[in-house]
Amino acid sequence: MDFSPYLCCPNFQCMFAVVKIAGQQFKVTKDQTLYVPRVDGNAGDKVITEVLLVDNDGKLSIGDAIKATVEAEIVAHVKGDTVIAYKQKRRKGFHKKKGHRTAYTQIKVTSIA
C-alpha cells in the first residue's frame, strides 16, 4: 500500500501545510523530504519557513488565524541535472555551447505543530 503524503483516504487524516521557502510555495507534510532552491545554511541547520495555510483534520487556517509552525532541517546541498544551452547559425561556422546546473537544498520537514 502506498502511504504517499498526497494520497489521503477517508480513514486516514493527514495534516499538511503550504509554506513559502526561497520565494516558492510547497505543500508539505510531516517527515516529507523535498528539494527546494538553495537555502543558506549547513547540513543539520533548521530552516525558517513562512506558513501560508494549514489543514488539520479538514479544518483550514489561513492568514492571521494560523497558529501552527513548520520546522524543517537541511539534509544536504545538491546540484540538479545539467541543462545544455546550444546555439548555432547555419553556414556561418558559429556555435556556442553552455551548461548549467541549478543548486538545490534537500530539506526534511520535522514537525508541523
N, C-alpha and C positions, 0 to 999 in steps of 0.2 A: 504494500500500500504506500502511496506517495504522500508524504507529510510536508509538501511544499507550503511555504507561508502564504501563498496566494490562493490555495485551494482550501477554502473553509466550508465544511459541511455543517448542516443544521445542528448536529450533536456536539460539534466542537467549535467553541467561540475563540477566535484569535484576536488579540489586541494588536492593533497596528497604529502607526503614526506616519504623518507626512512631515519630513524635516527638510530644511534648507541647508545644504552643505556646499561650500565653494560656489555659490551662485546657482546651483541646480537643486531641484526638488526630487526627493526619493521617498518611496513608500517602504517603510521598514517594519520588521517585527523583531521580537527578542531572539537573540542568538543567530541573527542573519549576518552573513558576510557579503560585502559588496565592494565594488571598485568605484571610487569617486575621483574627480580631478584632484591633482596633487594638493595636499594639505601640509602646512608646515608642522614639523614635529618629528620625533623619533619613534621607533617601534616601542610599544608599551605605553605611550602617552595617551591621555584622554583627549577626546575631541569635543569641543563645544558646538552644539547644534541649535539652530533656531527651529522650534516646533511650530508648525502651521496648523495641524489638525490631528486630533486623537480620536480613535474609535475604540471604546471599551464596552464590550458585550452589546454592541448595537447602539450605544449612546455616543453621539458625536459631540465633540468640543471644538469650537472654532473661535479664533480671535482672543479676546480678553478672558474668555471662560476657560482657557487651557490652564490646568494646574499641573499637568504632567511634565516630566523632564525625560529626555532621552540621553543615555550615556553610551558613548562609543569609544572603542580603543583602537589605536593604529596597530595593524598587524605587520604590514610591510609596505615598502615603496617599490613599485614595479613599473615597467615600461610596456606600452601597448605594441601591437603589431606594426611592422614597417609599412608606411604609406609612401608609394613612389609617385612623384610628380615628374612626368616626362613630356617635354615639348620638342617639336620638330617642325621644320619648314621644308617642304619638299623641294628638291632640285637646288637648294641653296647651301647644302653642307652644314646647316645649323641644327644642332640638337643639344638639349640640356636635360640632365637627369639629377633630381634631388630626392633625398629620402628624409622621412621624418618619423619619429617615434614619440607618441604622446606619453607624458608621465602621469601615472595614476597612483593612488594610495589605496591599499586594501584595508578596510576597517571592519570591525565586528561590533555589532550592537550588543552591549552587555545587559542593558536593562531599559525598560520603559516603565516609569513609575509616576 
